């Protein structure tokens, strides 16, 4: 058996062991605002419920292990003691993952990840309209477990109001665990889907993805492509060049015929098949191909 003394391994290595062993971990999709009123949205898997009277949730935007910096969410809850914790299900997991990209301060992750900002009733941060359950919370306390990289910052929240999509309720009015279709974090790139087990979502690019807001409107507003599809499309650093697109289409007669027919539904359906195989490059080339 491998035995590890936390004091004798690097923080990064210990972090990997901890996250590989402790899971699946629920995801707090935390919406906050900064002192200037700018929205921020970020997921955290150091999260759970810790009481129902008063209803208490705790999540931790930990210090970054690589450079000991803190996250925008941490600064925001220290400045504005309110947060909305949105629950993540399978329908929004790709968009949620895209939002975890480390965009610059002030960038609106709602827009980058293609989420709808829903006004809260009791707190200032916005809710994620697409989330099946949303908790409006008052931040009661922030406990810092250390000042070095990897240290946790426990954000203790009291739930002031809870919003539940009625489509996930059972006949008795409670949450149906099959309908809510929850996902949770595992180690590395792995997630767990309560209905089906583990699946993989590649981490966002270390460089910035273009974001869903940069996707052309006719694609972004597709009736065929889902939020997860758009999340994958938004997680590319740059769009393919025209010569790459033309070469790809010329090499695939079936796709050339599809482009020539110019049936957007058929094109988007084929692009969706590419995305299901994680071939985002092919999906983009098909979507951007133009008829002569």
N, C-alpha and C positions, 0 to 999 in steps of 0.2 A: 504493500500500500504506500502510495506517495503521501508523505507527511510534510506539511508546509508551515513554517513559522512566518506569520505576516511581516515580521520585522526583518526577515532575511531575503525577501523577494521585492522586486520593484513594484511600485503602485500599479503600473499598467498590467503586469503579469497577474498580480493579485486580483485586479478588476476582472480580468478574463475568467479566472477560476470562479470567482463569486457569481458572476452573471451566468456562467455555464452550469453552475450547480443549483442556483436558486431561481426557479421558474416553474411554470409560466408566471410572468409578472403582469398584472393588469396595467393599463396605460392611462395616465392622467393627461388628457389633452388640454393643457392649461392656457386659457385666454386671459391676458392682462393688458393694462395700459400703462404708459410711462407718465411722467410728470407733465408732459406736454399734451397728453391725451391721445398719443399715437398707439394703435393696437398692436399687440404681439401675440403670436400663437405658437406653442411648442409642446411636444410630447415628452413625458417622463415616465419611465417604468419603475422608478422607486416610488411606489404608490400603493395605498390601500385605504380601507375604511377601518376606523378604530373606535367607533361608538355610535349609538343611535339616540342617546339622550344626555347631552345634546348630540345631534348628528355630526360626526367629526371625521373628516378626511385629512390624510397627511400625504404630501408628496415632497420629493427632494430634488431641486435643481442643483446637483452637486458641482463642486469646483472642478474645472477641467484638469485632468491628470497631466496633460502634456505641458501646460504653461501656467497653471494655477489661476486662470482667469475665471470670472463668474459669468453666468448667463444673464441675458436680458430679463428673463422672467424673475430671477432673484432680485435684481435691482428694482424691477417694477413693483413687486409685492412689498419691498422695503419702503418704497415711496408712496404707493397707493395700495392700501391694505384690503384689496378686493381681488377676487379671481373667479372665473367660471371654469369648472372642471367638466369637460365634455368626455363622454365615454366613446371609445373607438370600437366599431364593429367591422366586419369584413368588407362591407360596401365602401368604406372610406379609408381602408388601410394604406393604399398606395398614395393617396393624397396626404394622409397623415405623415407618411414617411418622407415625402417631398418637403413638407413643412419643417422637418428637422434639419434641413440644410442651414448652415450658419450664415444666413444673410446679414447684411450690415444693419446696425442699429437704425431703427426708423422704417425699415422695409416692412410692408404689411404682408405677413405670411398667409393671411386669409386670401389675398389676391393671388399670391404666388402659387398657392396650392389649390386654388379654385373653389374655396368655400364661401358660403353666404354668411354675411354678418347679420346676426339677429339680435335686436336690442334686448337687453336684460330688463327686468322689472325692478330689482332692488339694488343692483350694483352697476358700476360704470363699464366694466369690460363686456364685450359682446359675446353672445353664444354662437356656437357653430350650428347652423340650422340643420345640417345634414346628420348631426350626431343623434343617436336614438335616445340618449338621456343626457340632460345638462343640469349641473348643480351650480346655482349662484351661491357664492361663499364669501364670508367675511374672514380675513386672515387674523387669527387671534394671537399667534406667536410665531416667530422664526427662531429656531434653535440651530446654532452653528456648531457642528461636531468637531471642527478643527479649522486651521487656517492654511493648510498645505493642499497641494493638488490632490484631488480625489476625495476631499472631505465633504461630508453631506451638509445640507442646509434644510432642516426639517420645517416645512411650511405647514403649520397646523391651522386647519380651516374649519369653520362652523358653517354647515349648510343652512342658508336662509330660505331658499326656494328650490324645488326640484321640478324639472319639466321632463315628461316622458312621452315619446311618440306612441299614440294609441295603437298603431299597427303592430307593436311588439307585445301587446297585452294578451293574456289568456282569457278564457270565458269568465273567470272569477275577478278579472280586473288587475291581476298581478303580472309581473314580467315573465313572459314565456322564454325559457332559456334556449329553446331552439330558434325562436323568431328573432331574438336579439342578436344571435350569431356573433358572439364576442370573440375578440382576438387578444392575444397576450404575447409578451416578448419572451424569447428564450435567449441563449447565448449566440454570439456572432450575428449573422444575418437572419437567424431563424426566428419564426413566430409560431404560435400555436393557435389553431382555429378550433374553438370549442366543439363545433359540429363534426369536423373531419380530421383533426390532428395537426401535425406540424406541416408548415410550408415555408418557403423562403421569399423574402423581399430584399433585394439588393439595397445596400445603404445608398443614400443620395451621394452624388458626386462630391469629391473633396473640393473640386471647383464648383462654382455656382451653376445649378441647373437654370434653364431659361425661365421656368415657371409656367404654370397654366395660363397666366395672364398674357404671356407672349405668344401663345398658340393662335394662329389665324382664326377669326371668328367663325368661319364656316365649318371648321373642324371642332373648335371649342363648343359650339352650339349644336353639335351632331345629335340626332335622335338615336343613333346606334351606339356610339362610343360611350362608355360608362365613366364615372369619376375615377375608377381605378385605371382605366385606359388612359385618361388624360393625365393622371399622376405619372404614369410611365413616360408619356410623351413629353411632359414638362421636365423630366429629369435627364435632359441632355444638355451638354455645354453649348452646342451650336447646331444649327440645322444643316443638312447635307447641301452641298453645292449643286448648281444646275447640271454641270457635266457629270457628276456622280449619279444624279437622278436619271438623266437621259440614258446613261450607260446601263444602269440597273434595269430600266424598263425595256431597253432594246434587247437585252439578254433573256428576257422572259416574255415569250409571245402571249401567254395567257393574260399576263398583267398589261401588256400593250393593248390587247383587245379590250380589256376592262377599262383602261384609261380612255381609249377611243370612244367607247360607248357612253362614257361620262355619266354613268348612273351613280350618284353620290352614295346612295344606300349600299349598293354592291361594293363600291370602293371601300367604304368605311367598314363593311362586314369583313372584307378580306384583310384590311389593316388590323382589325380586331383579332383575327386568327394569328397574324404575325406577333401581335402583342402577347397573346396567350402562350406563345413559344418563346417569349422574352427576346424577340428579334425586333427591337425598337427601331433600329436603323432601316430595316426593310419597310416597316410600317410608315415611317416618315417619308421615305422615297416614294412610296405609292401615293400617299396623301398629297404630296406636293407636286406630283407629276401633272403636266398640262398637255392638253391635246394641241396638235399643230393648227 
